[in-house]
Amino acid sequence: MDSCQDLLEEYGRGPVILSRVLQEIPAGSLDLSADEGSWTIRQIVHHIVDGDALWNGFIKQALGGQGGYFPLSWYWEIPQDEWVRHWAYARREIEPSLALYCANREDIVSLLNLIPESWNNTLEISWPSGETQTLSVCDVVQMHVDHLQGHLEDVRYILQTHQKNNKT
């Protein structure tokens, strides 16, 4: 991205981008997966939204000032597939999650437009590997943009896989 403002605009378009992809999905296809044991489209959507919500805590904490530690170790203690089960991704409707996603993105865009000097505020985080890293607000917003794009590729792959299988 050329600037923080460009990045913020891309971040703010996330809900529209996700909605467009979901509109292309045939009715009754939210529970398709690429193969046995991999996440379904429904589960991926919930993961995208919950990931955003988790990291919004980082952004809001960083907006409070420079430095500090973002505690996410509770999340790393359980494999993501377990969170998928604990948070009932396979059984939940996606509409409430999509509404949360829109509201969260709108809230963060509004905040960052009001407090543009906070883009470089940083916090430390410890990754599951034990590595500690200092991330800025800008880094986390970029991570959100990339996270969505990566999972939209997963959704497209699932749909392509099923289209191919239905033609053979």
C-alpha positions in Angstrom: 0.0 0.0 0.0 1.2 3.5 -0.8 0.0 5.1 2.4 -1.9 4.5 5.7 -4.9 6.1 4.1 -4.9 3.7 1.2 -4.5 0.8 3.5 -7.4 2.0 5.7 -9.6 2.4 2.6 -8.8 -1.2 1.6 -9.4 -2.4 5.2 -12.8 -0.5 5.2 -13.8 -2.3 2.0 -13.4 -5.7 3.7 -17.1 -6.2 4.5 -18.1 -5.3 1.0 -15.5 -7.6 -0.6 -16.6 -10.5 1.7 -20.3 -9.9 1.0 -19.6 -9.9 -2.8 -17.8 -13.3 -2.6 -20.6 -14.7 -0.4 -23.3 -13.5 -2.9 -21.5 -15.6 -5.6 -21.9 -18.8 -3.5 -24.7 -21.0 -4.6 -27.5 -21.5 -2.1 -26.8 -24.3 0.3 -23.1 -24.2 -0.3 -21.8 -22.6 2.9 -21.0 -26.1 4.3 -18.8 -27.1 1.4 -15.1 -27.7 2.2 -12.1 -28.5 -0.1 -11.9 -32.0 1.4 -12.8 -34.1 4.4 -11.6 -32.5 7.6 -10.9 -29.0 6.2 -12.9 -26.0 7.1 -16.1 -25.2 5.4 -17.0 -21.8 3.9 -19.2 -21.1 6.9 -16.3 -21.9 9.3 -13.9 -19.7 7.3 -16.4 -16.8 7.5 -16.6 -17.1 11.3 -12.8 -17.4 11.5 -12.4 -14.2 9.5 -14.8 -12.3 11.7 -13.5 -13.6 15.0 -9.9 -13.0 13.9 -10.8 -9.4 13.2 -12.6 -9.0 16.6 -9.6 -10.5 18.5 -7.1 -8.2 16.8 -9.3 -5.1 17.2 -8.4 -5.4 20.9 -4.8 -4.8 19.8 -5.7 -1.7 17.8 -7.8 -0.2 20.6 -5.1 -1.0 23.2 -2.4 0.6 21.0 -4.6 3.7 20.5 -4.3 4.2 24.2 -0.6 4.9 23.9 2.7 3.7 22.8 4.2 0.5 24.1 2.8 -2.3 26.2 2.0 -5.9 25.7 -0.9 -7.5 23.9 -1.9 -10.7 25.6 -3.1 -13.3 23.1 -1.5 -16.3 24.7 -5.0 -17.6 25.9 -5.9 -18.0 22.2 -2.6 -19.8 21.2 -3.1 -22.3 24.1 -5.7 -24.2 22.0 -5.3 -25.2 18.4 -7.5 -23.2 16.0 -9.5 -26.3 15.1 -10.5 -26.5 18.7 -11.7 -22.9 18.7 -13.7 -23.7 15.6 -15.5 -26.4 17.6 -15.8 -24.4 20.9 -17.2 -21.4 19.1 -19.7 -23.6 17.1 -18.5 -22.4 13.7 -20.2 -25.3 11.9 -23.6 -24.6 13.4 -23.8 -20.8 13.6 -25.6 -18.7 11.0 -23.2 -16.2 9.4 -25.5 -13.2 9.3 -24.8 -12.1 13.0 -21.0 -12.5 12.3 -21.2 -10.5 9.1 -23.0 -7.7 11.0 -20.3 -7.7 13.7 -17.6 -7.6 11.0 -19.2 -4.6 9.3 -19.6 -2.8 12.6 -16.1 -3.6 13.8 -14.5 -2.5 10.6 -16.6 0.7 10.5 -15.6 1.5 14.1 -11.9 1.0 13.5 -11.9 3.0 10.3 -13.7 5.9 12.2 -11.1 5.7 15.0 -8.1 5.7 12.8 -9.5 8.6 10.7 -9.9 10.6 13.9 -6.5 9.6 15.4 -4.2 9.3 12.4 -1.1 9.9 14.5 -1.7 6.5 16.2 -0.7 4.5 13.1 2.8 4.0 14.4 1.8 3.1 18.0 3.1 -0.3 18.9 2.6 -3.2 21.2 4.6 -6.4 21.8 3.0 -9.8 21.2 4.4 -13.3 21.8 3.7 -15.8 19.0 3.0 -19.4 19.6 6.6 -20.2 18.7 7.6 -18.1 21.7 9.0 -15.3 19.5 8.2 -11.8 20.7 7.5 -9.2 18.1 6.7 -5.5 18.2 3.8 -4.6 15.9 2.3 -1.3 14.9 -1.3 -0.4 14.4 -0.4 -0.2 10.7 1.0 -3.7 10.8 -2.1 -5.1 12.3 -4.4 -3.4 9.8 -2.3 -4.8 7.0 -2.5 -8.2 8.6 -6.4 -7.9 8.6 -6.3 -7.0 4.9 -4.0 -9.9 4.1 -6.0 -12.3 6.3 -9.2 -11.6 4.5 -7.6 -12.0 1.0 -6.0 -15.3 2.0 -9.2 -16.8 3.2 -11.2 -15.5 0.2 -8.7 -17.5 -1.9 -9.6 -20.5 0.3 -13.3 -20.0 -0.4 -12.7 -19.6 -4.1 -10.6 -22.8 -4.1 -13.5 -24.7 -2.3 -16.0 -23.5 -4.9 -13.6 -24.4 -7.8 -13.0 -27.8 -6.4 -16.7 -28.5 -6.2 -17.4 -27.1 -9.6 -14.7 -29.4 -11.1 -16.0 -32.4 -9.2 -19.6 -31.8 -10.4 -18.4 -31.7 -14.0 -16.7 -35.0 -13.9 
